[in-house]
Amino acid sequence: MASFLVLLKKELKYQVRTYRLLTMVAVFFIFGLATPLLFHYLPELMPESEIQIQLPQFTTTDVVNEYLDTVGQIGMIATILVAMSAVARERELGTAAMTLSKPVGSGAFIAAKLASLALVFIAGIIIGALGCYLYTMVLYGDLKPENFFTANLVIGLYLLFCLAFTVMCSSFFKSQLAAGGLALVCLISLTVSSGLPIIKDYSPGALMAWSREIASGAGSNHWGVLIVSLVLIALTVPAGWQVFKRKEL
């Protein structure tokens, strides 16, 4: 535990110094503000033409669903881009060997990587959710905070799964591109397969649909998806550790 905390502190400093924390917070904040603003001013932004385009009357549900979809889709790409270098880059540069030459376990090494990145994305999701909530309330109103923030919690769990899976892939390879490519293919496959009859009750990709249902006030529960996602997240660190400790640094 002591070595994990030391490594976590080191990783958090790295996230701050490389502006990853600031970048993620800014990206999610922009998404949070832009979605309600875009829906509100879209009729005024439409160019004048001879063909009349009748836009629907957007509601709070439309705004929230679009925001959650954007966070889920763009967030998945962001997790891959940020996490694919977590371990692979250190192996490329040789810094992993330097770190592990000290009394530090490879399991703590990988867990600290994941924990620091998770904290960065949690900060981004919180700031983005607050921005979206405030602007949606101002422009549309009628947004239940308990439903909205619970939906963000679920979409945050989905991004945590994407993050954990990518860090695991990063521990498999010495190439960042190989790690990112494997994570991208697998995560897209999970998202697509989440619409299948049986898999949708257990695939982590179904968390996105569940978040939209929660935001709209639907009473459906997907506890199987929640349990499977948490188990898979918990398994990524030991899986990455078992492969990583057998790799040549």
C-alpha positions, 0 to 999 in steps of 0.5 A: 500500500505504501508503494502504491500511494507513492506511485499514485502521488507521482502519477498525479503530479505527472497528470498536472505537469503535463496538463492532462488534468486541465485538458480533460476538465476543459474538454468535458466542461466545453461539452457540458456547456455546448450541448444545451447552448447548441440545442437552444440557439440551433434555430437561429443558427440555421441559414435562410433558404427557400426550403423551410426546415422545421426543427422539432421543439427540443426538450430537456430530455433531448439535451441530456440524452445528447450530452450523455451520448457525447460524453460516452462516445468522445469520452471513450476515444479520450480514454484510449488516447490518454491511457494507451501510453500509460504503461507502453510508453514507459517501457519504450522509454525504459523508465518502467525498468528504472521504477521497478528496480526499486522496491515497487511491485508491478501490480502497484505500478499498474494500479497507480496508473489506473487510479491517477487517470481515473481521478483525472476523468472523474474531475472532468465528468464532475465539471462537465456535468455541473456545466450541463446541469446549470445551463440546461436549468437556465435555458430549459428548466425541469431537470431533476438533479438526482436523475441527472447526476445518477446518469452521469455516475453510470456514464462515468462507470462506463468510461472507467471501464474503458480506461481500465481496459485500455490500461490493461492493453497498454501493459500487454504491449511495448507499442502505444499504437498496438495497445490503443488499436486493441482497446479501440477494436474491443471497446467498439465491439462491446458497444455494438454488441450491447444491442444484442438480445442476451448480451445487452443485459451484461455488456458494459456498453449497455451502460450508455443506454442505462444512463439515458433511461435514468436521466429520463426517469425510467424505472428500468434496472440493469444490475447485471450490467453494473455487476459485470462492469465492476467485476471486469474493472476489478480484473483488469489490474491483475490481468495486466499485472500477470502479463506485464510481469512476464514481459521484458522491460 
